[in-house]
Amino acid sequence: MSLVLAKDDELISYGSATATDRLLHMVHRWIDLGMPTAASFTLQVHRRIQPLTHRENQWVIKRAESQFLWGLDFLNG
């Protein structure tokens, strides 16, 4: 139950510092990944009923009849 806002060059936290800590962790992860943009991702679309596994630096988003496999494949060699 916390919130952090990024405004100009400061972070404003409401509640506990949990949201700030999580935001900073995710920013550091993004930097460690090489600061990828949307163009850095690959996308595969599969039928929802197809079994799908993902590797590190890949994410599955499931929808009604489809599932989407997003990846930063250049990181997986």
C-alpha positions in Angstrom: 0.0 0.0 0.0 2.5 2.6 -1.2 3.0 4.8 -4.1 6.0 6.5 -5.7 5.9 9.3 -8.2 8.9 10.4 -10.4 8.8 14.1 -10.9 11.6 16.1 -12.5 14.7 14.8 -10.7 13.1 13.4 -7.5 11.1 10.5 -6.3 8.1 11.3 -4.0 6.9 8.3 -1.8 3.6 8.0 -0.2 3.1 5.2 2.5 6.1 3.0 3.0 9.3 3.0 1.0 8.2 -0.3 -0.7 7.2 1.3 -4.0 10.4 3.3 -4.2 12.6 0.3 -3.5 10.7 -1.7 -6.1 11.0 1.1 -8.7 14.7 1.5 -8.1 15.2 -2.3 -8.3 13.4 -2.4 -11.7 15.3 0.6 -13.0 18.6 -1.1 -12.1 17.4 -4.3 -13.8 16.5 -2.3 -17.0 20.0 -0.8 -17.0 21.6 -4.2 -16.5 19.6 -5.5 -19.5 21.2 -2.8 -21.6 18.2 -0.3 -21.4 16.1 -2.1 -24.1 13.4 -0.3 -25.9 10.2 -1.7 -27.4 12.1 -2.4 -30.6 14.5 -4.7 -28.7 11.8 -7.3 -28.0 10.8 -10.3 -30.1 7.2 -11.4 -30.1 5.6 -14.8 -30.9 1.9 -15.4 -30.9 0.5 -18.8 -30.0 -2.9 -20.4 -29.5 -3.9 -20.4 -25.9 -4.2 -24.2 -25.8 -0.6 -24.8 -26.9 1.7 -25.6 -24.0 4.3 -22.8 -23.8 7.4 -22.5 -21.7 9.6 -19.5 -21.4 13.3 -19.0 -20.7 15.0 -16.3 -18.7 14.3 -12.8 -20.2 11.1 -14.1 -21.8 7.6 -13.3 -20.6 4.2 -14.9 -21.4 1.0 -12.9 -21.5 -2.2 -15.0 -21.8 -5.4 -13.7 -23.3 -8.7 -15.3 -24.1 -7.6 -17.4 -27.2 -4.0 -16.4 -27.6 -0.8 -16.2 -25.7 2.1 -13.9 -26.4 5.7 -14.7 -25.8 7.8 -11.6 -25.4 11.6 -11.9 -25.2 14.9 -10.2 -25.2 16.4 -13.1 -27.1 19.8 -11.4 -27.7 20.4 -11.9 -24.0 19.9 -15.6 -24.3 22.8 -16.1 -26.8 
